[in-house]
Amino acid sequence: MNDIINSIPEDLKLSLAKLLDRYKEPNWKTFVSKTPKNVYAFSKGEYETLRLEILKKNGSPTMQLVEKLGKKKVQICHFIDILESLEKDENINKALDLFMGEPPSIVVEPPPEIQLKVGDDLLVRCDAVGKTPMFYQWFKEGEPLKDETSNELFLIKVSPVNEGLYICRVANVRGYQFSRWTRVVVGKELPVESVELKQPQRVETTEDNAPGVCLEEKPAEDNGDRITLSDYCRSESPCVTIHPQSVTLSYGSLLSLSCDCGGDPKPSFQWLKDKEEIPGATSPDLVISPVSQDHEGTYTCRVFNNVGTVSSRCANVRITKGQARERRIPKTLPEEPQEVCDKVALLIGNRDYDHYDKLGKLYHPTNDVRDIAGVLQSIGFKVISLVNLRLDEMRDALELFAKLLDSGVYALFYFAGHGFEAGGKSYLMPVNADEKYDCSKSLPANDVLQIMQEREAKLKVLLIDCCRTTPSVQGMRDFQDPILSGGLNAEQENVVIAFGCCSQGRVFEHRLKRNGYFAIHLLEHLGDHEKNVEQILLEVAKGVRNEQIYDSFTGRLQMVYRHSSFVENWCLCDDIITNEKRSLLALHWQKGHELPASPITVYERDNVIATIRFDAEFSNVMVIRALIDTDDDGVILDPLQFDIPDNQMINGVRVEELSKDDEFMPEKFAEEETVIRISDLQRLKGMLSLRLKVTYITGDNRSINEIVQYELKDRPLYAKLV
């Protein structure tokens, strides 16, 4: 999506014009007003020029807007980001849908080598799937071949001049992909090692070229850059996702250090001790046994591919004559499933931000929490699932979470929402946070980890599904990785931390999918009985990487970042052994997850009965279903109606009626039921009181209209605990 906006096909430009060239806002004028100045600063004269397009025959402000942005090399990804910032209506959603679809994915690759005789014909094929239209361009040794813009490269009667290395680029409005190289030999061998190629450059579209061919932001300079057979346009420098951990070991024990990373092509590893390479230590794991005093020192892992080189954080290894300290890695890992006395999870999904117009609209945090809660409950976790919390409410939830933890508990925390990094710390943003990114008004992720460690939970899993960029506001110029700087510090063994992206990266969600990408792959593996925690997160990391999600502003690939002091073979599905102490703590959790008894009869007269039933959507969200029924065929019933105030607030909680086509309407509702959702139960003041309108006509033709008031006898769900 780094292609220039005016490279899109003409039919796509016309479709955009039909949607944005209208009087009603949001329109092209709104788009101009929402365009960030660092993307394009419109002058008054340019705005007037666009406005006057309306007076021309077949004139289009949107078409001219796209051309102006294209001349300034504004990319498609930035254009989409501006569209996303507009208030959504049918036209804007249709405009966004024009850019939906998949980037090219090559399904038929050229062969690695073709041997021909002089005078033979050459036919090479490359096919791809993805959003149409699809545009092809063949290159020879880095230079585009004129008129070779179909999925087939056909050369008649080849000669030695046709020898060389060929590659095909496939592009659509969503992106591009290069095929593998194919080597053409005419009558003699050509050593691959002797050939160097200039990287294929994306050239400006002309009338002679197919429209929609990818464009470069500026013409390529002859800077001597070369690529070889293994280079591809979407190469990524390595990013370390698991760093080795400092450790203190006893003399004669086993040293095991691990490093993991992402990158394309697949990176290589080289371990170093005191800045000197360790001969033969070229795998992700460094194992030395038995250790002696000579093995004491500072270890790092250098990770590299042909795009770049990075190093892990330093791991200090100390060898003592006594017993190893708490962080030592045992010589063997237990093979049998670990039995544990309880498993507790706190899940927070913040979606409905007060300042979403400034922070960005989110789609999936509540879906992610709902679905992850379901999986964790199925494998025996006691789950506290909370959505749309303010800062004080997030801290209250942590306090409750802490009460449920002790040394025999598996603890898991998950957060989805907005986040940022500053001063070497990660911050989780409550729904009342604003665009100032005030650290004091957000929750440091380290506060969660510290609670887990202070309570000495047996296993401590921290999953953070939010952005990790540092906002460009005054005073925020520190880009330290919280892991490297100690802002998120694992002080005990069996801490596992996973972020949905690397430091200074962003996590992404597709508004047409049900979940965010990190959650999609977490849900796929979370309930796996055969994998331990680290193995699950490795599969999640692979899955997110394979999605090939590129940040439209930085071009970086979204990669899951993992950090661990995990030394056991524990699985989230391990069995629970209960004891008296844990039973008392479990009662505290259960108290906050009890629903009122159902059904409750709230009205009974004239053979007419009105009942209400209760369902929990989250720990702080309850769904109430109301039904009116009769066994008298002479009675005509109207559906029950809840009396909901105009501000949709009752005793501090939000109340909304659900329509039958609502995505989250309970599956078990009856067609005649009226359904409401009670949100923010943590803000309930006093008891919850409901008013229902009962309307029907009796068999003797009497019209009944009554208001029924019902007050719950106890505070429901999470409201009991706050």
HUHUWO-V250459 format. One line per field, one symbol per residue. ss: DSSP state (2 for helix, 1 for strand, 0 for the rest). phi: phi as a letter, one per 30 degrees, with the letter a starting at -180 (. if undefined). A space follows every 50 residues. Layout:
ss = ???
phi = ???
//
This chain:
ss = 00012220022222222222000000022222220000000002222222 22222000002222222222200012222222222000022222222000 00001111000011110000011110111000001111110011000000 01111000022201111111110011110001111100000222001000 00000000000000000000000000100000000111111100001111 00011111011111000111111001100000001111100022201111 11110000111000111111000000000000000000010111111110 00000222200000222222222222220001111110002222222222 22200000111111110011110011111000000000222111222222 22220000111111100000000000000002222000000000111110 00000000000000002222222220000000222222222222220001 00000010001111000000000001000222222222222000000001 11111001111111111100111111111100000110001100000011 00111111000000000000000111111022200000111111111000 0011111111100000222220
phi = .cdddddddddddddddddcdbddddbdddeddcddddcacddddddddd ddeddddidbedddeddddddciddeddddededddddbdddddddddcd kcddbdcbcdddabcbcejdccbbbbbbckdcdcbcbcbchjcdcdicbc dbcbcchdbedddkccbcccbbdclaacdddbcccciadbedddccbdde cdcddbddcddjddccdaedcdcidbbceddbdcdbddbdcbcdcdacbd ejdccbcbbbaclbdedcbbdbbhicdceidbcdccbbadcbddddlccb bcbabdcabbbdddccccccdcdddeddcddbcdcdeddbdabbbccbbc ccddcddcdjdccceddddeddedddddcjddcccbbhcddddddddddd eddccadccdcbbbbbldaabaiibcbccddcdbddhdedcbcddddddd dddddhedbbcbcccadbdcddcejcbccddedddidbcdcbdicbcbcd adeicbcbbcdccdbddddeddddcecddccddddddddddddddddhcc ddccidddbdcbbabdbccdcdcedccdbdddddddddddedbccedbdc dcaaahicbcbbbbbccbdcbbccccbcbaccddccccedbddcdddhcb hjccbbdcddcdecdedcddeddcbbccciddcdcicdbbbbccbacddc idccbbcccbcddbddhdddcb
//
